[in-house]
Amino acid sequence: MNTLPKNYTYQEIMSQPEIWQATIDNNFTDIENIRTWLETPRENVLFTGCGSTHYLSLYAAAVWQALTKENTRGLPASELYLFPELYLTKTTSLLVAISRSAITSETLRALNVFQDRIGKNNIAITCYPERQLSKAAKHMITAPQAAEQSVVQTRSFSSMAIMADFLAGIAAQRNDFIKEITSLPTIAERLINNYEKVFERVGRNLEVDHFIFLGSGANYGIACEAMIKMKEMTLTHSEAFHFLEFRHGPKAIIDTNVVVVGVMSDSARNEEAAVLSEMRELGAYVIALDDSGDNLNADEIIPLHSGVGELLRGILALPLLQLLAYHRALAKNLDPDHPKNLSSVVHLG
Ligand code: F1P
């Protein structure tokens, strides 16, 4: 182990395959019990969190709606407790509150407002089963082993995403989807072994000073998470967009100092590939994470060869996008465990 860097973040990123497996082993035998939590009919479903877990809520809500066909949205916890009338409806029937720490003030307040105004079903997804959010929620699904020492969420984010996908698979009675989730640890191990060097090389190139992460559909939440990892760990300007939205103005910043990373879907692959090709022609350094990797105009093509559907591809991209930020942090002599200005939890008075 003495070959590993001394910081926590690297070890936590690299441990994701085994931590995902532990998360699956600890939770995926509980299907029948969890099925009793998911009362029907459900009409409007909300996912919420803060920072990384807000972005996780965007991803999880997209997966839930794609599988269940229920009207589902993800939103920041601050929005839910400060402007409940904008988000709660007469038929809102479930809140899933996501928080690594289970003590973020905004998320606790959002759950409280939901329970007061809706009084319906709610589930916490977290790494700390013994803390406030877990105790206040009606149900919880947890991954204690995924918690980090680092301020930066890496394996906790991806493990909580796996638990959210598991819930969606149960809600939609999609055992095939749940089975696909169980294949993720082995695929991630292969991808990390095969491609860490690519993301280390790009991360260490300090002539780059701007990162753009593109993701559409369920991958937009993943693109947002990659963006915040780059910001938190490396203090570099980074942004996330839906693929085709990037053409509508933001592409003005494209130049040879910009890296564009695309997390590709199947549904919109052709349109997404066209955006990446255009940005490369404008001078950007383009990285495409795609299942086949065929016929793409990019500087780096990462064929995931996952064999899983597009709703799970973003989780497989996460360790590599975390490594991109991690290696850039080291190249900039920054401490990835303790990002400037940040703490692990935001407590409000
Ligand atoms: C939420 C959060 C993190 C962020 C930072 C501060 O934490 O905003 O997303 O990266 O660590 O806290 P949590 O509610 O998921 O514990």
Residues whose N, C-alpha, C, O or C-beta is under 5 A from the ligand:
A	BS01	F1P	C50 G51 S52 T53 I98 S99 R100 S101 A102 T104 V151 Q153 S343 S344 V345 V346
